[in-house]
Amino acid sequence: MKPEGNILVLTQWSFKDALVQAYTLPYVDIIRHIIQHDRKIIMVTAEQPHLALSKNEANIINKEWESKNMELLALPYKRFGIKKFLSAFGQIIKLYRVIKKEKIKVIHAFCTPAGSMAYLLSKITGAKLVIDSYEPHAESMVENGTWKKNGWAFRILYALEKKQTVRASVLIATSEGMKQYALEKFDIQIKNYFVKPACVDMEMFSQQEKNITLLKELKLENKIVCVYAGKLGGIYLKEEVFDFIKACYDHWKNDFRFLMLTIASKAEIDTELERTGLPPDVVISKFVFHREIPQYLSLGDFAINPVKPVPTKRYCTSIKDGEYWAMGLPVVISPEISDDSGIIERENTGLVIDFSKKEDFGKTINRLEEMILNKEELQIKIRNTAKKYRSFDIAKKIYTRVYGVSEKLNGNLLILTQWSYKDALVQTATLPYVRMIRELLSPAYKIIIVTAEKKQIALTHDELVQVNKEWSALNISVYPQAYKKFGLEKFIIYLGHFQKLFQLIKRENITIIHAFCTPAGSIAYLLSRFTGSTLVMDSYEPHATAMVETGAWKKNSLSFKILYRLEKLLSKKASFVIATTAAMKTYAREKYGAEIKNYFVRPSCINFNHFYPRPKDEILLKELSLDDKLVCVYAGKLGGTYLRDEVFDFVKACHDHWGNDFRFLMLSDESDEEIERQIKRVGIPADTIVKIFVNHTEIPRYLSLGDFAINPQVPVPSKRYGTPIKDGEYWAMGMPVIISPDISDDSEIIEKNEIGVVINLQKKENMREGVNQMETFLNNNKKEELQRKIFDIAKKYRSIDIARNLYPLIYGE
């Protein structure tokens, strides 16, 4: 039985601690993407005084987490001892109340100290218990000399480790050996047991050139550098580290340096320098925040991980090794450290040595020298080791098995759209997701894509034959029907279409109908009712209300009444709902009276191999006469859900401000007659507007010409619940955007991250202010830095990985 309900994530670390930032939050984020959005996650931290969050910092985090249905609860930290137990009673009472108030059904604890409190809370509340990062902590504290084996701190924690092992519904250990440890020490046979080592962000920690600025700053040019990111003493060796560094210095002399990224005191380091006789400039000690560590690790030629080789370290996980490997660094490590010593020895990506045996140092250093000489080839090998043993894909697979939907879908699949095959909404907002689903289903299952072909871009017979020939290898086919606008004619014609689809579903043994957007979803609902097929509603947004709010329909019209009614029915019928914003769940409850269970959120994701920051295309600049011009770009339509006159009022304001230095580049199929009419209406030179229609594959080249972009969606209430593809494409190109408030989550993202201008574009009096704000914004930011910042936002909110993480929760074995 999978743990269901709201989740309390319990840690014993401060929010700012690297153990939360690098070792907890990434996993919580994975769980957030796996579980339904309506399941709340409350994360508890233990704030040490020197790292404690201020009230304002905690409020900012909770504001940011609202959209993810997450909350941070920061409690004070106490060391394991009398004060810990006294304060624990108060904390347990507080957490008990939180569990009852928030209807917490699962307590997910990281490491056994947090697991001990989680065990007690689980006992008194009945919540399911998940122990993550399951390692022996009590015995480790004895082995490293912090506790005594006959001390009550050891006895209590050891007893609680045994009890939480028995009670836990799921145990996620950091090494294979921990299962045997539980059997030998606790006499417990663990059933739901998974192994997840300390995974590493392969983008953050990546093989890279040495940072030139830091090389000069730290005087490490032309030096062989050993790096170490960690503490001295406790579970780590101290004197042995400096004995090894002394041997390195004796071998390489002044060509060698030791870079320590540590909080160890200068006095502590000076003592070791004096003891070993090392020159002071050989050791460079510096504390840096975790996000800065990769650029310092880039300076290294090899790394050390001097964990004390005590018995319990066989069952733990070393974050450092994964980070070193991801950077392509060979590692010198003690024997029997987690699974890592065995991996290093087996893969020949470093050296395993007993740091207490000085007589072996010479042989080790000679081997290191050989490795450094073959650095480029070795780096690739080590990086591949990191991917194999430390990728976050390991964690994703485990958490999916623990928290994912119990019964996933398999069978022949009908993909239903109301767009033409050549339309960008099929090419970029449908087919990439269909390909993902294809990878999840057995190849034997067929996928049929239904399109609604508009005359001007309809597939010809020969094109359809070619398209189906290309898709046939994937057991996918395209089934086109004629498009009709929503209305009486649509209903009359669709009786025939509906009958054909009904016959197709029966003939092809279709068991799942997956619809994109509610107009297609409405048809899918009716088909699922008549055929018994499972309904999956994707790109779930309010369409009927949006058509009324933008003036396309009347509220008393037949079109609105029918579609709104069908939206209400499909919201209750769908087995899975994939919305584009979190807020749509509340809308469904308030407007449709639907309490959706299997609810997921996927915005319009972007292919970063296609859209990414790049220099302006020089050929196009000259071809379109945009050299030395400030360019605003817009890729899209006018009218309907998009503003029309207001766009040209804004262009007029831009021209009034920048004069002939300004151009408006429209990537649109809008008629030349309409553009000319608008130019005359607002009174601007004809060459101010450059209009061209291009295929979607060509759009990034043209977007590269822009200095900023505009998203002129009509700021009506229903737009809060949709997702604009355009914003993701603009962000991926590194472009700031001007937008009206309350457009999807995007207006808030732009405002909060300072990557554009949010102003009501319906109000003509706002135009000048919007132009002034954009000019100030562009002047206050260096273009390359701004591009990087905005692209990072695109990766955070529009990465295709969001979809890749989502569809396996619905489809597959």
C-alpha positions in Angstrom: 0.0 0.0 0.0 1.5 3.3 -1.0 1.6 6.2 1.6 -1.2 8.6 0.7 -2.3 12.0 2.1 -0.5 15.1 3.2 3.2 14.7 4.1 5.3 16.0 7.0 9.0 16.1 6.0 11.1 16.0 9.2 14.8 17.0 9.4 17.2 17.8 12.2 19.1 20.4 10.1 18.9 24.1 9.5 17.3 25.4 6.3 20.5 27.1 5.2 22.6 24.0 6.0 24.0 22.2 2.9 22.3 19.0 4.2 19.0 20.7 3.6 19.9 22.6 0.4 21.8 19.8 -1.4 20.6 16.7 0.4 16.9 17.3 1.3 15.2 19.9 -0.8 16.1 18.3 -4.2 14.4 15.1 -3.0 11.4 17.0 -1.6 11.1 18.7 -5.0 11.1 15.3 -6.7 8.3 14.1 -4.3 6.4 17.3 -5.0 6.4 16.5 -8.7 5.4 12.9 -8.2 2.4 13.3 -5.8 -0.9 15.0 -6.7 -0.8 18.7 -6.2 -3.6 18.7 -3.6 -1.4 16.7 -1.3 0.3 19.3 1.0 4.0 19.0 2.1 5.1 20.6 5.3 8.9 20.6 5.9 10.3 20.9 9.4 13.8 22.1 10.0 15.9 22.5 13.2 17.5 25.9 13.1 20.9 26.3 14.7 21.5 29.9 16.1 24.3 30.8 13.7 22.3 29.6 10.6 18.8 30.3 11.8 16.3 31.9 9.4 14.9 35.3 10.3 11.1 35.6 10.5 11.2 37.6 7.3 13.3 35.0 5.5 10.9 32.3 6.6 7.9 34.4 5.4 9.6 34.9 2.0 10.2 31.1 1.6 6.6 30.3 2.5 5.3 32.9 0.1 7.3 31.3 -2.7 6.1 27.8 -1.7 2.4 28.7 -1.7 2.0 27.8 -5.4 3.6 24.4 -4.7 1.3 23.7 -1.8 4.3 23.5 0.5 5.0 25.1 3.8 8.2 25.5 6.0 8.0 25.1 9.7 11.3 26.2 11.3 11.9 24.9 14.9 14.9 25.6 17.1 17.7 23.1 17.1 19.0 21.4 20.3 22.0 19.0 20.5 21.2 15.4 21.5 21.2 15.6 25.3 19.0 16.7 28.3 18.0 20.0 26.6 17.1 18.1 23.5 14.7 15.8 25.4 13.2 18.6 27.4 12.5 20.7 24.2 11.4 17.6 22.3 8.2 17.3 24.5 7.2 20.8 23.4 8.1 20.2 19.8 6.2 16.8 19.7 3.1 18.5 21.1 3.4 21.3 18.5 4.0 18.8 15.6 1.1 16.6 16.9 -1.2 19.6 16.5 0.2 20.3 13.0 -0.4 16.7 12.0 -4.0 16.7 13.2 -4.8 20.2 11.8 -3.2 19.6 8.4 -4.4 16.0 8.1 -0.9 14.6 7.8 -1.0 10.9 6.8 2.7 10.4 6.1 5.8 11.4 8.1 8.9 11.3 5.9 12.1 11.7 8.0 15.7 12.2 6.8 18.2 10.3 8.9 17.6 8.4 12.1 17.8 11.3 14.6 14.8 12.9 12.8 13.4 9.4 12.3 13.3 9.0 16.1 11.0 11.9 16.6 9.1 10.8 13.5 8.6 7.3 15.1 7.1 8.8 18.2 4.8 11.0 16.2 3.8 8.1 14.0 2.9 6.0 17.1 0.7 8.7 18.6 -1.0 9.9 15.4 -1.1 6.7 13.3 0.6 8.4 10.4 2.7 6.2 8.1 6.4 6.4 8.6 9.0 6.7 5.8 12.7 6.7 6.9 15.0 8.3 4.3 18.8 8.3 4.3 18.6 5.3 6.7 22.1 5.0 8.3 23.4 3.9 11.7 23.8 7.2 13.6 24.1 6.1 17.3 27.0 3.6 16.7 28.7 6.2 14.4 28.7 8.7 17.3 30.4 6.2 19.5 33.0 5.2 16.9 34.0 8.7 16.3 34.4 9.4 20.0 31.5 11.9 20.4 29.5 9.5 22.7 30.2 6.7 25.1 28.7 3.3 24.4 27.3 3.1 28.0 25.9 6.7 27.7 22.2 7.2 27.8 22.3 9.3 24.6 23.6 6.3 22.7 21.2 3.9 24.4 18.1 6.0 23.6 19.0 6.7 20.0 20.0 3.1 19.4 16.7 1.8 20.8 14.8 4.3 18.7 16.7 3.3 15.6 15.5 -0.2 16.2 11.9 0.8 16.8 11.7 3.0 13.7 13.2 0.2 11.6 10.3 -2.0 12.7 7.6 0.6 12.3 8.6 2.2 9.0 6.4 1.4 6.0 9.3 2.3 3.7 13.1 2.4 4.4 15.3 4.2 2.0 19.0 3.5 2.8 22.1 5.0 1.4 23.9 1.7 0.8 23.1 -2.0 0.1 24.8 -3.1 3.3 22.4 -1.4 5.6 19.8 -4.2 5.1 22.3 -6.7 6.5 23.2 -4.2 9.3 19.5 -4.1 10.4 19.4 -7.9 10.4 22.6 -8.4 12.4 22.1 -5.5 14.9 18.3 -5.3 15.2 17.3 -8.8 14.1 14.9 -7.2 11.6 14.1 -8.4 8.1 13.3 -5.3 6.1 10.6 -5.6 3.4 10.1 -2.3 1.6 13.8 -1.4 1.2 15.3 0.9 -1.3 18.9 2.2 -1.9 19.4 5.9 -2.7 23.0 7.3 -2.3 23.6 11.0 -2.0 22.6 12.1 -5.5 24.2 15.1 -7.2 22.9 17.9 -9.4 24.9 17.1 -12.6 24.3 20.5 -14.1 25.5 22.4 -11.0 28.5 20.0 -10.6 29.9 19.5 -14.0 33.2 18.9 -15.8 34.5 22.3 -16.6 37.6 24.4 -17.3 39.5 25.8 -14.3 38.1 29.2 -13.3 40.7 31.7 -14.5 39.7 34.4 -12.1 40.0 32.2 -9.1 43.3 30.6 -10.3 44.8 34.1 -10.3 43.2 35.2 -7.1 44.3 32.1 -5.2 47.7 31.9 -7.0 47.1 28.4 -8.3 48.3 28.9 -11.9 50.4 26.0 -13.0 50.0 24.2 -9.7 48.9 20.6 -9.0 45.9 21.1 -6.7 44.3 18.7 -4.2 40.9 19.8 -3.1 38.9 18.9 0.0 35.4 20.2 0.8 34.6 19.4 4.4 35.5 19.4 8.1 38.4 18.2 10.2 37.9 15.8 13.1 34.8 14.1 14.2 34.0 11.6 11.5 36.9 12.9 9.4 40.6 12.4 9.9 42.7 15.4 10.8 46.4 14.7 11.4 46.4 12.0 8.7 45.2 14.5 6.2 48.1 16.8 6.7 50.6 13.9 6.8 49.3 13.0 3.3 49.5 16.6 2.1 53.1 16.8 3.4 53.9 13.7 1.3 52.4 15.4 -1.7 54.4 18.5 -1.1 57.6 16.5 -0.7 56.9 14.9 -4.1 55.8 18.0 -6.1 57.5 20.7 -4.0 56.3 24.2 -4.8 54.2 23.0 -7.8 51.7 21.6 -5.3 48.8 23.3 -3.3 46.1 22.0 -1.0 42.7 23.9 -1.3 40.5 23.4 1.7 36.8 24.5 1.5 36.2 24.3 5.2 35.0 26.0 8.3 38.1 24.7 10.2 39.7 27.5 12.2 43.0 29.1 11.2 44.5 28.1 14.6 43.6 24.5 13.9 45.2 24.5 10.5 48.3 26.4 11.7 48.8 23.7 14.4 49.0 21.1 11.7 51.3 23.2 9.5 53.7 23.6 12.3 53.5 19.9 13.2 54.2 18.7 9.7 56.6 21.5 8.7 54.5 22.5 5.7 55.0 26.1 4.3 52.0 28.2 5.1 51.3 29.0 1.4 50.9 25.4 0.5 47.5 25.2 2.3 44.7 27.6 1.1 41.7 27.5 3.4 38.4 29.2 2.5 34.8 28.8 3.4 32.4 29.1 0.6 28.6 28.6 0.2 27.5 25.4 -1.4 26.3 27.0 -4.6 29.9 28.4 -5.1 31.7 25.1 -4.5 31.7 23.9 -8.1 33.8 26.8 -9.3 36.4 26.1 -6.6 36.4 22.3 -7.2 37.1 23.2 -10.9 40.6 24.3 -9.7 41.4 20.7 -8.4 43.4 18.0 -10.2 42.3 15.4 -7.6 40.3 15.3 -4.4 40.5 13.5 -1.0 37.7 12.2 1.1 39.3 11.4 4.5 36.4 9.8 6.3 37.4 7.7 9.3 37.2 4.1 8.2 35.1 3.0 11.2 32.7 0.1 10.7 29.5 2.2 10.5 30.9 4.2 7.6 30.4 1.1 5.4 26.6 1.8 5.6 26.6 5.6 5.0 26.8 7.8 2.0 29.3 10.4 1.1 27.9 13.5 -0.6 31.5 14.7 -1.4 32.4 11.7 -3.6 29.4 12.3 -5.9 30.3 16.0 -6.2 34.0 15.2 -6.9 33.0 12.6 -9.5 30.5 14.9 -11.2 33.4 17.4 -11.6 35.6 14.7 -13.1 38.0 14.5 -10.2 39.8 11.3 -9.2 39.3 10.7 -5.4 41.7 9.4 -2.7 39.5 7.7 -0.1 39.7 5.5 3.0 38.7 1.8 2.6 35.2 0.6 3.4 33.5 4.0 3.0 29.9 3.4 1.9 29.8 1.7 -1.5 32.2 4.4 -2.8 35.5 2.8 -1.9 34.5 -0.3 -3.9 33.2 1.8 -6.8 36.5 3.8 -7.0 38.6 0.6 -6.9 36.4 -1.3 -9.3 36.0 1.6 -11.8 39.7 2.7 -11.4 38.6 6.3 -10.9 40.8 7.1 -7.9 42.7 5.4 -5.1 41.7 3.6 -1.9 44.3 4.0 0.9 44.7 3.7 4.6 45.6 7.3 5.6 47.3 5.9 8.8 49.9 4.1 6.7 52.4 6.8 5.7 54.7 4.2 4.1 52.1 3.8 1.3 51.8 7.5 0.5 54.7 7.5 -2.1 53.1 4.7 -4.2 49.7 6.5 -4.0 51.2 9.8 -5.2 53.0 8.1 -8.1 49.7 6.6 -9.2 48.0 10.0 -8.9 50.6 11.5 -11.1 49.9 9.0 -13.8 46.2 9.8 -13.5 46.7 13.5 -13.8 48.8 13.0 -17.0 45.7 11.2 -18.5 43.3 13.9 -17.2 41.0 14.4 -20.1 40.2 10.8 -20.8 39.9 10.1 -17.0 37.6 13.0 -16.5 35.1 11.6 -18.9 35.3 8.2 -17.3 34.8 9.7 -13.8 31.9 11.8 -14.9 30.2 8.7 -16.3 30.7 7.0 -12.9 28.9 10.0 -11.3 26.0 9.6 -13.8 25.8 5.9 -13.1 26.0 6.0 -9.3 24.9 9.5 -8.3 22.3 10.7 -10.8 19.0 12.1 -9.5 17.3 9.6 -11.8 18.1 7.0 -9.1 16.0 9.1 -6.6 13.2 9.8 -9.1 12.7 6.0 -9.7 12.6 5.2 -6.0 10.2 8.0 -5.0 8.0 7.1 -8.0 7.8 3.6 -6.6 7.1 4.9 -3.1 4.7 7.7 -3.8 3.5 7.3 -7.4 0.0 6.4 -8.5 -0.7 2.8 -7.6 -2.4 1.7 -10.9 -0.9 3.2 -14.1 -2.5 3.2 -17.5 -1.6 0.8 -20.3 -3.5 0.0 -23.5 -4.2 1.5 -26.9 -4.5 5.2 -26.8 -6.5 7.9 -28.6 -4.9 11.4 -28.4 -7.7 13.9 -29.1 -7.0 17.5 -30.1 -9.0 20.3 -31.8 -6.0 21.7 -33.6 -4.5 21.1 -37.1 -1.4 18.9 -37.4 0.7 21.7 -38.7 -0.4 24.1 -35.9 2.3 25.0 -33.4 -0.1 23.8 -30.7 0.2 20.3 -32.1 3.9 20.5 -33.0 5.1 22.0 -29.7 2.3 21.6 -27.2 1.2 18.1 -28.0 3.6 15.9 -30.0 6.5 16.2 -27.5 4.3 14.8 -24.8 2.9 12.1 -27.0 6.5 11.0 -27.6 7.1 10.8 -23.8 3.9 8.7 -23.4 5.1 6.4 -26.3 8.3 5.7 -24.4 6.3 4.6 -21.3 3.8 2.3 -23.0 4.6 -1.1 -24.4 5.5 -0.9 -28.1 2.6 -3.2 -28.8 0.1 -0.6 -27.8 -1.1 1.7 -30.6 -1.4 5.5 -30.3 -3.8 7.3 -32.7 -3.6 11.1 -32.9 -6.8 12.9 -33.9 -6.5 16.4 -35.3 -9.0 19.0 -36.5 -7.7 20.4 -39.8 -8.3 24.0 -40.7 -8.6 24.5 -44.5 -5.6 26.9 -44.9 -3.1 24.6 -43.2 -4.8 21.2 -43.6 -2.7 18.1 -44.4 -3.0 17.1 -48.0 -3.5 13.4 -48.8 0.2 13.0 -49.8 1.3 14.8 -46.6 -0.8 12.5 -44.5 0.6 9.4 -46.1 4.1 10.7 -45.5 3.4 11.7 -41.9 1.9 8.3 -41.1 4.8 6.6 -42.8 7.2 8.5 -40.5 5.2 7.6 -37.3 4.6 4.0 -38.2 7.9 2.8 -36.7 6.6 4.0 -33.3 3.1 2.4 -33.8 1.6 5.8 -34.0 -0.8 7.1 -36.7 -2.6 10.4 -37.4 -6.3 10.5 -38.0 -7.4 14.0 -39.3 -10.9 15.4 -39.2 -12.2 18.6 -40.6 -12.2 21.6 -38.2 -15.3 23.6 -37.5 -15.7 26.5 -35.0 -17.6 25.8 -31.9 -21.3 26.4 -32.7 -24.4 25.0 -34.2 -22.7 23.9 -37.5 -20.0 22.2 -35.3 -22.6 20.1 -33.5 -24.4 19.1 -36.7 -21.2 18.1 -38.5 -19.7 16.5 -35.4 -22.5 13.9 -35.2 -20.7 12.2 -38.2 -17.3 12.8 -36.7 -18.4 11.4 -33.4 -19.8 8.2 -35.0 -16.5 7.7 -36.8 -14.5 8.2 -33.6 -16.8 5.8 -31.8 -16.2 3.1 -34.5 -12.5 3.8 -34.4 -12.3 3.3 -30.7 -14.2 0.0 -30.9 -12.2 -1.2 -34.0 -8.8 -0.4 -32.5 -9.7 -1.5 -29.0 -8.9 1.9 -27.5 -9.0 1.8 -23.7 -7.6 5.3 -23.0 -8.6 8.7 -24.4 -6.1 11.5 -23.7 -7.5 15.0 -24.6 -5.6 18.2 -24.9 -7.6 21.3 -23.7 -11.3 21.3 -22.7 -12.8 21.7 -26.2 -11.2 18.3 -27.1 -11.9 17.2 -23.6 -15.6 17.7 -24.0 -15.7 15.3 -27.0 -13.4 12.9 -25.1 -15.8 13.0 -22.2 -18.8 11.9 -24.4 -16.7 9.2 -26.1 -15.5 7.9 -22.7 -19.1 7.7 -21.5 -20.2 5.7 -24.6 -17.2 3.4 -24.8 -16.1 3.0 -21.2 -12.6 4.3 -22.0 -10.5 5.9 -19.3 -10.3 9.7 -19.7 -7.1 11.7 -19.2 -7.6 15.5 -19.3 -4.4 17.3 -20.3 -3.7 21.1 -20.5 -6.8 21.6 -18.3 -7.9 25.3 -18.5 -11.2 27.1 -18.4 -12.1 27.7 -22.1 -15.8 28.5 -22.1 -15.5 31.3 -19.5 -12.4 32.7 -21.3 -14.4 32.9 -24.5 -17.0 35.0 -22.8 -14.6 37.2 -20.9 -12.7 38.1 -24.1 -15.9 38.9 -25.9 -15.9 36.0 -28.4 -19.0 34.5 -27.0 -22.1 35.7 -25.0 -22.8 34.2 -21.6 -26.3 33.3 -22.7 -25.1 31.7 -26.0 -25.6 28.0 -26.8 -21.9 27.5 -27.3 -21.0 28.8 -23.9 -23.7 26.8 -22.1 -22.8 23.5 -23.8 -19.0 23.8 -23.4 -19.3 25.0 -19.8 -21.6 22.1 -18.9 -19.3 19.6 -20.6 -16.2 21.1 -18.8 -18.1 20.5 -15.5 -18.9 16.9 -16.4 -15.4 16.0 -17.7 -13.8 17.5 -14.5 -15.8 15.0 -12.5 -15.3 12.1 -14.9 -11.6 12.3 -15.7 -9.4 9.7 -14.1 -6.4 12.0 -14.3 -6.3 15.8 -14.7 -3.1 17.6 -15.9 -3.6 21.3 -15.4 -1.3 24.2 -16.4 -1.5 26.0 -13.1 -2.0 24.9 -9.5 -4.8 27.4 -9.0 -7.0 25.5 -11.5 -7.9 22.9 -8.9 -9.6 25.6 -6.8 -11.4 26.9 -9.9 -12.7 23.4 -10.6 -14.0 23.1 -7.0 -15.6 26.6 -7.0 -17.0 26.7 -10.6 -17.6 23.0 -11.4 -18.1 21.5 -7.9 -15.4 19.0 -8.8 -13.0 17.5 -6.2 -10.2 16.2 -8.4 -8.1 13.5 -6.9 -5.4 12.6 -9.4 -4.4 16.2 -10.1 -1.1 17.2 -11.6 0.4 20.5 -12.9 2.4 20.9 -16.1 3.0 24.3 -17.6 3.9 24.7 -21.3 7.4 23.2 -21.3 10.1 24.3 -23.7 12.7 22.5 -25.7 16.0 24.1 -24.6 17.8 22.5 -27.5 15.7 24.8 -29.7 15.1 27.9 -27.6 18.2 29.2 -25.7 20.1 32.5 -25.3 22.2 33.4 -28.4 23.7 36.4 -30.1 21.5 38.3 -32.6 21.4 36.6 -36.0 23.6 39.0 -38.1 22.1 37.9 -41.4 18.5 38.6 -40.3 19.6 41.9 -38.7 20.7 43.1 -42.1 17.9 41.5 -44.0 15.2 43.1 -41.8 17.1 46.4 -41.4 17.3 46.0 -37.6 21.0 46.9 -37.1 21.4 49.2 -34.2 17.7 49.2 -33.4 16.0 48.5 -30.1 13.6 45.6 -31.0 10.4 44.5 -29.2 9.3 41.1 -30.5 5.9 39.4 -30.4 5.1 35.9 -31.7 1.4 35.3 -32.0 -2.1 36.4 -33.0 -4.1 39.5 -32.4 -7.6 39.6 -31.1 -9.7 36.9 -29.2 -7.7 36.1 -26.1 -5.0 38.5 -27.2 -5.2 42.3 -27.2 -5.3 44.0 -30.6 -5.6 47.8 -30.6 -3.7 48.0 -27.3 -0.6 46.3 -28.8 -0.3 49.1 -31.4 -1.0 51.7 -28.7 2.0 50.3 -26.9 4.1 50.3 -30.1 3.1 54.0 -30.5 4.3 54.7 -27.0 7.6 52.9 -27.8 8.1 54.9 -31.0 7.3 58.2 -29.2 10.0 57.3 -26.6 12.8 55.8 -28.7 11.9 57.4 -32.1 13.6 55.8 -35.2 15.8 53.7 -32.9 12.8 51.4 -32.2 11.3 48.6 -34.2 8.4 46.1 -33.5 9.0 42.7 -34.9 5.8 40.7 -35.3 6.0 37.0 -36.0 2.4 36.6 -37.1 0.0 35.7 -39.9 -2.0 38.8 -39.2 -3.2 40.4 -42.5 -1.2 43.3 -44.1 -4.5 45.2 -44.3 -5.0 45.1 -40.5 -1.4 46.2 -39.9 -1.8 49.1 -42.3 -5.0 50.1 -40.6 -3.4 50.1 -37.2 -0.4 52.1 -38.4 -2.7 54.8 -39.7 -4.8 54.7 -36.6 -1.9 55.3 -34.1 0.1 57.5 -36.5 3.6 55.9 -36.7 5.9 55.4 -39.7 5.2 52.2 -41.6 8.8 50.9 -41.2 8.3 50.9 -37.3 6.6 47.5 -37.7 8.3 44.6 -39.3 5.9 41.7 -39.8 6.8 38.3 -41.0 5.3 34.8 -40.7 7.8 32.0 -40.1 7.5 28.3 -39.3 7.9 27.4 -35.6 11.3 25.8 -36.2 12.6 29.2 -37.4 11.2 31.3 -34.6 14.3 31.2 -32.3 16.4 32.8 -35.0 13.9 35.7 -35.2 13.5 35.9 -31.4 17.2 36.4 -31.1 16.8 39.8 -32.7 14.7 41.0 -29.8 15.8 43.1 -26.8 12.5 42.5 -25.0 9.2 40.8 -25.8 5.5 41.5 -25.2 2.8 39.0 -24.1 -0.5 40.9 -24.8 -2.9 38.3 -23.4 -6.2 39.9 -22.3 -6.0 40.2 -18.5 -9.4 38.6 -17.8 -9.9 36.4 -14.6 -9.8 33.1 -16.5 -6.3 33.8 -17.8 -5.0 33.2 -14.2 -5.6 29.5 -14.9 -3.9 29.0 -18.3 -0.3 28.9 -19.4 1.2 31.0 -22.2 3.7 29.0 -24.3 5.1 32.4 -25.5 6.5 33.4 -22.1 8.5 30.1 -21.8 10.0 30.7 -25.3 10.8 34.3 -24.5 12.5 33.3 -21.2 14.4 30.5 -22.8 15.8 33.0 -25.2 16.9 35.1 -22.2 14.4 37.9 -23.0 12.6 40.2 -20.5 8.8 40.3 -21.0 6.2 43.0 -20.6 2.9 41.5 -19.5 -0.4 42.4 -17.8 -1.0 41.2 -14.2 -2.6 37.9 -13.3 -1.7 36.1 -16.5 -1.2 32.4 -15.4 1.6 32.2 -12.8 3.8 34.1 -15.2 3.1 37.7 -14.1 4.0 36.8 -10.5 7.1 35.0 -11.6 8.2 38.0 -13.7 7.6 40.4 -10.9 9.1 38.3 -8.1 12.3 37.5 -10.1 12.6 41.0 -11.7 12.8 39.7 -15.2 10.5 42.1 -16.9 7.6 44.6 -16.5 4.1 43.8 -15.2 1.6 46.5 -16.1 -2.0 46.5 -17.3 -1.8 46.7 -21.1 -5.5 47.4 -21.4 -5.1 50.8 -20.1 -3.7 53.3 -22.6 -2.6 55.6 -19.8 -0.1 52.9 -18.6 1.7 52.7 -21.9 4.3 55.4 -21.3 5.0 54.1 -17.8 5.5 50.6 -19.2 8.0 51.9 -21.7 9.9 53.9 -19.1 10.0 50.8 -16.8 11.4 48.6 -19.6 14.0 51.2 -20.5 15.2 51.4 -16.9 15.2 47.6 -16.6 17.3 47.2 -19.8 19.7 50.0 -18.8 20.2 48.6 -15.3 21.1 45.1 -16.4 24.0 43.8 -18.5 22.6 41.8 -21.4 24.6 38.6 -21.0 24.0 38.5 -17.2 20.3 39.2 -17.8 20.0 36.5 -20.4 21.6 33.9 -18.0 19.3 35.0 -15.2 16.1 34.7 -17.3 17.2 31.4 -18.9 17.7 30.0 -15.3 14.1 31.0 -14.6 13.0 29.2 -17.8 14.8 26.1 -16.6 13.1 26.3 -13.3 9.5 26.9 -14.5 9.4 25.6 -18.1 11.9 22.7 -18.3 10.7 19.7 -20.3 11.9 17.6 -17.3 8.7 18.7 -15.5 6.7 16.7 -18.1 9.2 13.9 -18.1 8.7 13.5 -14.4 4.9 13.7 -14.7 3.8 11.2 -17.4 5.5 8.2 -15.8 3.1 8.7 -12.9 0.2 8.0 -15.1 1.5 5.7 -17.8 3.6 2.6 -17.8 4.0 -0.9 -16.3 
